[in-house]
Amino acid sequence: MSQTILITGCSSGIGYTCAHGLHKLGYTVFATCKDEVDVKRLQSEGLHAHRLDLCESESLQSALQWMLAKTNGHIDVLFNNGAYGQPGAVEDLSRNVLKEQFETNVFGTQELTNLVIPYMRKQGSGRIIYNSSILGFVAMSYRGAYNASKFAIEGLADTLRLELHESGIKVVLIEPGPIRSQFRQNALAKFLANIDQEHSAHKDIYAKTLSRLQKSGDAPFTLGTDAVLKVLIQAIEAKKPKIRYGVTFPTKLFAVLKRIFPTWLMDTIARKASE
């Protein structure tokens, strides 16, 4: 029997590429996404697909039970990929906007993980793989909501790894830097919807934020989504997977710099990189 994997956030970008890439390699892939139109599209492309909204507990339970019904209660891998980025200065983030960011990126993701753990524990094996970010360990300006959500995911994953040490379940973090996807376009929509630019102390900076989000070209060192697929395969197939897999040069560089540079110098570099 091929390994079974449940993936969130498969409508586009990393999730889409990983779902199709693993399917081609012979994995039994269960692809999920928020909108029914995307579910039907994935089904038409030959994937097992189901609606899963990370903000709805019933949706999480329904999607998981759908998968388990097809696998006789077995799940080898959970790839927590679904997430979005909410741009904006921290002081411009309302309570509700922060809640929305955490509902998807943290609360829903961890609720699904907690639903999966008993099945993996019963099997005595499994892999829980979180798609984090370079912004899960290095903060950058005007990305506070997303920074905080990914810092939270890293904290939960690190704790879970300790708690599941004797269970046979491996917990892995993937930390991409700039990846070519719909992330920037989705972030632009959230910025326009939720940030009051005109009345902000950061109004002048936001002109640059809009310019960055509206650019059609790639940021420096951007890689395609296949770069994450390659690392995901390693995380699944390695007998002893790494705890963290960095993807893209900036992630690997900042991981080293954070260990050796003082905070004031890292702040200077992070401010420059945030522009």
ZAMIDO-23914 format. One record per residue (C-alpha): residue number from 0; residue in three letters; y, x, z. Coordinates in nm, 3 decimals, padded with zeros to 5 digits. Example, Ala and Ser with C-alpha at 12.3 -4.5 7.8 and 13.67 -1.06 7.14 Angstrom:
BEGIN
 resi resn       Y       X       Z
    0  ALA -00.450  01.230  00.780
    1  SER -00.106  01.367  00.714
END
This chain:
BEGIN
 resi resn       Y       X       Z
    0  MET  00.000  00.000  00.000
    1  SER  00.340  00.139 -00.096
    2  GLN  00.601  00.190  00.172
    3  THR  00.819 -00.113  00.240
    4  ILE  01.194 -00.075  00.281
    5  LEU  01.465 -00.327  00.370
    6  ILE  01.813 -00.234  00.246
    7  THR  02.144 -00.403  00.325
    8  GLY  02.451 -00.406  00.101
    9  CYS  02.275 -00.390 -00.236
   10  SER  02.524 -00.575 -00.457
   11  SER  02.678 -00.250 -00.584
   12  GLY  02.730  00.118 -00.511
   13  ILE  02.494  00.309 -00.284
   14  GLY  02.275  00.013 -00.192
   15  TYR  02.231 -00.093 -00.555
   16  THR  02.139  00.257 -00.670
   17  CYS  01.900  00.316 -00.381
   18  ALA  01.726 -00.019 -00.425
   19  HIS  01.661  00.040 -00.794
   20  GLY  01.583  00.409 -00.750
   21  LEU  01.321  00.351 -00.481
   22  HIS  01.175  00.058 -00.677
   23  LYS  01.122  00.286 -00.976
   24  LEU  00.946  00.538 -00.751
   25  GLY  00.696  00.274 -00.640
   26  TYR  00.841  00.167 -00.306
   27  THR  00.825 -00.201 -00.220
   28  VAL  01.198 -00.268 -00.195
   29  PHE  01.357 -00.570 -00.030
   30  ALA  01.719 -00.573 -00.137
   31  THR  01.976 -00.786  00.044
   32  CYS  02.342 -00.871 -00.004
   33  LYS  02.598 -01.123  00.113
   34  ASP  02.664 -01.337 -00.195
   35  GLU  02.402 -01.559 -00.356
   36  VAL  02.524 -01.474 -00.707
   37  ASP  02.440 -01.109 -00.643
   38  VAL  02.101 -01.205 -00.502
   39  LYS  02.017 -01.387 -00.825
   40  ARG  02.136 -01.089 -01.029
   41  LEU  01.913 -00.851 -00.835
   42  GLN  01.618 -01.087 -00.875
   43  SER  01.678 -01.099 -01.251
   44  GLU  01.663 -00.720 -01.251
   45  GLY  01.314 -00.722 -01.100
   46  LEU  01.387 -00.670 -00.731
   47  HIS  01.277 -00.871 -00.430
   48  ALA  01.618 -00.996 -00.314
   49  HIS  01.752 -01.225 -00.044
   50  ARG  02.087 -01.322  00.102
   51  LEU  02.184 -01.136  00.419
   52  ASP  02.526 -01.165  00.579
   53  LEU  02.571 -00.912  00.857
   54  CYS  02.821 -01.144  01.025
   55  GLU  02.564 -01.424  01.070
   56  SER  02.273 -01.390  01.313
   57  GLU  02.075 -01.667  01.142
   58  SER  02.112 -01.488  00.809
   59  LEU  01.975 -01.165  00.957
   60  GLN  01.675 -01.341  01.105
   61  SER  01.609 -01.536  00.786
   62  ALA  01.617 -01.226  00.566
   63  LEU  01.388 -01.030  00.796
   64  GLN  01.136 -01.313  00.823
   65  TRP  01.141 -01.350  00.443
   66  MET  01.047 -00.984  00.410
   67  LEU  00.783 -00.987  00.684
   68  ALA  00.618 -01.292  00.531
   69  LYS  00.562 -01.088  00.216
   70  THR  00.436 -00.777  00.398
   71  ASN  00.214 -00.930  00.667
   72  GLY  00.464 -00.829  00.932
   73  HIS  00.495 -00.467  00.819
   74  ILE  00.814 -00.267  00.765
   75  ASP  00.824  00.109  00.712
   76  VAL  01.195  00.173  00.659
   77  LEU  01.524  00.002  00.738
   78  PHE  01.823  00.141  00.550
   79  ASN  02.140  00.015  00.717
   80  ASN  02.378  00.053  00.426
   81  GLY  02.597 -00.260  00.422
   82  ALA  02.958 -00.189  00.530
   83  TYR  03.320 -00.196  00.415
   84  GLY  03.640 -00.009  00.499
   85  GLN  03.955 -00.170  00.642
   86  PRO  04.256  00.055  00.576
   87  GLY  04.575  00.045  00.782
   88  ALA  04.747  00.218  01.072
   89  VAL  04.580  00.148  01.405
   90  GLU  04.892 -00.023  01.541
   91  ASP  04.885 -00.265  01.248
   92  LEU  04.525 -00.376  01.308
   93  SER  04.506 -00.714  01.475
   94  ARG  04.229 -00.799  01.717
   95  ASN  04.068 -01.026  01.457
   96  VAL  04.080 -00.761  01.185
   97  LEU  03.910 -00.511  01.415
   98  LYS  03.651 -00.772  01.510
   99  GLU  03.575 -00.840  01.145
  100  GLN  03.528 -00.469  01.078
  101  PHE  03.290 -00.432  01.371
  102  GLU  03.102 -00.756  01.300
  103  THR  02.980 -00.614  00.971
  104  ASN  02.967 -00.239  01.025
  105  VAL  02.842 -00.234  01.383
  106  PHE  02.736 -00.562  01.545
  107  GLY  02.543 -00.705  01.251
  108  THR  02.393 -00.370  01.163
  109  GLN  02.269 -00.310  01.515
  110  GLU  02.146 -00.667  01.560
  111  LEU  01.930 -00.630  01.249
  112  THR  01.805 -00.294  01.376
  113  ASN  01.710 -00.446  01.710
  114  LEU  01.520 -00.723  01.532
  115  VAL  01.322 -00.465  01.335
  116  ILE  01.233 -00.233  01.623
  117  PRO  00.956 -00.449  01.782
  118  TYR  00.765 -00.454  01.453
  119  MET  00.794 -00.078  01.410
  120  ARG  00.703 -00.025  01.775
  121  LYS  00.387 -00.233  01.729
  122  GLN  00.296 -00.024  01.423
  123  GLY  00.367  00.299  01.611
  124  SER  00.579  00.418  01.318
  125  GLY  00.891  00.351  01.115
  126  ARG  01.222  00.494  01.004
  127  ILE  01.565  00.355  01.084
  128  ILE  01.822  00.515  00.858
  129  TYR  02.193  00.449  00.906
  130  ASN  02.439  00.514  00.626
  131  SER  02.729  00.656  00.826
  132  SER  03.013  00.865  00.684
  133  ILE  03.212  01.184  00.716
  134  LEU  03.445  00.946  00.903
  135  GLY  03.172  00.898  01.161
  136  PHE  03.253  01.235  01.312
  137  VAL  03.600  01.325  01.178
  138  ALA  03.888  01.077  01.209
  139  MET  04.142  01.048  00.929
  140  SER  04.477  00.869  00.934
  141  TYR  04.511  00.507  00.821
  142  ARG  04.136  00.452  00.835
  143  GLY  04.114  00.374  01.206
  144  ALA  03.903  00.059  01.189
  145  TYR  03.646  00.223  00.965
  146  ASN  03.657  00.550  01.162
  147  ALA  03.589  00.361  01.484
  148  SER  03.304  00.157  01.334
  149  LYS  03.128  00.465  01.204
  150  PHE  03.186  00.659  01.527
  151  ALA  03.022  00.362  01.701
  152  ILE  02.725  00.367  01.463
  153  GLU  02.674  00.737  01.528
  154  GLY  02.680  00.677  01.903
  155  LEU  02.427  00.395  01.878
  156  ALA  02.202  00.596  01.648
  157  ASP  02.210  00.904  01.871
  158  THR  02.126  00.692  02.176
  159  LEU  01.853  00.502  01.995
  160  ARG  01.694  00.829  01.886
  161  LEU  01.664  00.934  02.251
  162  GLU  01.527  00.598  02.361
  163  LEU  01.266  00.578  02.081
  164  HIS  01.146  00.937  02.123
  165  GLU  00.788  00.844  02.214
  166  SER  00.759  00.538  01.988
  167  GLY  00.683  00.702  01.654
  168  ILE  01.007  00.559  01.514
  169  LYS  01.246  00.813  01.361
  170  VAL  01.622  00.752  01.361
  171  VAL  01.828  00.924  01.092
  172  LEU  02.197  00.935  00.998
  173  ILE  02.320  00.991  00.642
  174  GLU  02.684  01.102  00.629
  175  PRO  02.837  01.074  00.281
  176  GLY  03.182  01.194  00.190
  177  PRO  03.350  01.061 -00.127
  178  ILE  03.098  00.866 -00.335
  179  ARG  03.171  00.684 -00.661
  180  SER  03.135  00.313 -00.579
  181  GLN  03.326 -00.012 -00.526
  182  PHE  03.434  00.103 -00.178
  183  ARG  03.795  00.176 -00.276
  184  GLN  03.841 -00.154 -00.457
  185  ASN  03.697 -00.347 -00.162
  186  ALA  03.921 -00.154  00.078
  187  LEU  04.226 -00.239 -00.133
  188  ALA  04.146 -00.610 -00.108
  189  LYS  04.116 -00.584  00.272
  190  PHE  04.439 -00.388  00.295
  191  LEU  04.635 -00.646  00.095
  192  ALA  04.483 -00.934  00.289
  193  ASN  04.519 -00.803  00.643
  194  ILE  04.806 -00.551  00.670
  195  ASP  05.171 -00.659  00.695
  196  GLN  05.323 -00.373  00.499
  197  GLU  05.682 -00.498  00.493
  198  HIS  05.722 -00.511  00.871
  199  SER  05.528 -00.198  00.955
  200  ALA  05.669  00.127  01.091
  201  HIS  05.436  00.286  00.834
  202  LYS  05.586  00.102  00.536
  203  ASP  05.678  00.421  00.349
  204  ILE  05.332  00.573  00.403
  205  TYR  05.168  00.254  00.278
  206  ALA  05.317  00.313 -00.065
  207  LYS  05.095  00.621 -00.081
  208  THR  04.800  00.424  00.057
  209  LEU  04.835  00.168 -00.221
  210  SER  04.860  00.442 -00.480
  211  ARG  04.543  00.607 -00.348
  212  LEU  04.347  00.282 -00.338
  213  GLN  04.461  00.178 -00.685
  214  LYS  04.373  00.507 -00.853
  215  SER  04.106  00.482 -01.118
  216  GLY  03.999  00.847 -01.102
  217  ASP  03.776  01.017 -00.849
  218  ALA  03.893  01.190 -00.534
  219  PRO  03.814  01.563 -00.518
  220  PHE  03.444  01.647 -00.467
  221  THR  03.332  01.290 -00.543
  222  LEU  02.964  01.252 -00.626
  223  GLY  02.769  00.967 -00.780
  224  THR  02.555  00.730 -00.578
  225  ASP  02.244  00.921 -00.690
  226  ALA  02.344  01.191 -00.441
  227  VAL  02.277  00.950 -00.155
  228  LEU  01.953  00.828 -00.314
  229  LYS  01.826  01.187 -00.325
  230  VAL  01.896  01.238  00.044
  231  LEU  01.753  00.896  00.135
  232  ILE  01.424  00.989 -00.031
  233  GLN  01.417  01.310  00.174
  234  ALA  01.488  01.115  00.494
  235  ILE  01.202  00.875  00.415
  236  GLU  00.941  01.122  00.297
  237  ALA  00.996  01.425  00.522
  238  LYS  00.731  01.459  00.792
  239  LYS  01.004  01.561  01.033
  240  PRO  01.332  01.427  00.893
  241  LYS  01.662  01.581  00.989
  242  ILE  01.874  01.394  01.242
  243  ARG  02.173  01.411  01.007
  244  TYR  02.198  01.456  00.631
  245  GLY  02.543  01.548  00.499
  246  VAL  02.626  01.439  00.145
  247  THR  02.914  01.599 -00.051
  248  PHE  03.094  01.925  00.012
  249  PRO  03.367  01.778  00.240
  250  THR  03.107  01.640  00.482
  251  LYS  02.927  01.972  00.508
  252  LEU  03.253  02.166  00.540
  253  PHE  03.403  01.941  00.808
  254  ALA  03.080  01.948  01.008
  255  VAL  03.116  02.326  01.034
  256  LEU  03.493  02.324  01.093
  257  LYS  03.465  02.072  01.375
  258  ARG  03.228  02.304  01.561
  259  ILE  03.447  02.612  01.534
  260  PHE  03.810  02.498  01.511
  261  PRO  04.025  02.377  01.804
  262  THR  04.129  02.011  01.800
  263  TRP  04.492  02.080  01.711
  264  LEU  04.385  02.267  01.398
  265  MET  04.135  01.997  01.302
  266  ASP  04.414  01.741  01.343
  267  THR  04.632  01.939  01.102
  268  ILE  04.354  01.958  00.844
  269  ALA  04.261  01.591  00.887
  270  ARG  04.624  01.480  00.841
  271  LYS  04.646  01.678  00.520
  272  ALA  04.312  01.543  00.395
  273  SER  04.423  01.186  00.473
  274  GLU  04.709  01.195  00.221
END
